[in-house]
Amino acid sequence: MKLNPEEKEIEAFFERDEIRLRKPDKALLGRLKSAAENTFKKDRRINIRLSDRDMAGIQRVAAAKGVPYQSLISGLIHQFVEGDLVEKS
């Protein structure tokens, strides 16, 4: 996972035991729940044609990871859009 400089600083404080976690209050939990629902809401449907070989490969990888193949495909597209997938050199 890539951490930005601020996240690295927080991680360092936590590892040195200079920061303590506290239980979030109900208002914060409500805001986080709303943000999560909006982030992961799947409200668009697409159709795509794949070769039998590619589909079998996707299903095999999804089964090995224990996730539905549609979720695997959706996750890969999301990672690509966010710039988390990079081409091999």
Residue, then its C-alpha position, 0 to 999 in steps of 0.5 A: m500500500k502506498l502511503n503519502p507523507e502525512e500517512k507515513e508520519i502518522e504511522a511512525f508516531f503510532e509505531r513509536d507508541e506516541i499516538r493512541l487510538r480512541k473509540p470513534d463517537k456515533a457522529l463520526l461513525g455515521r459520517l464514515k458509513s455514509a462516505a463508505e456507502n457513497t464510495f462503493k455504491k455500484d450504480r452503473r451497469i456495463n456489458i462487455r464481451l470477453s474471450d472464453r479463455d480470459m473469462a475462465g482465467i478471471q473466474r479461476v483467479a476470483a475463485a482462488k481469492g474467494v471473491p465473485y468474478q464480477s467483484l474482481i473485475s470491478g476492483l481491477i477497474h477501480q484500481f486502474v482508474e485510481g492509478d494503482l495498477v502500473e504496466k510492467s516494464 
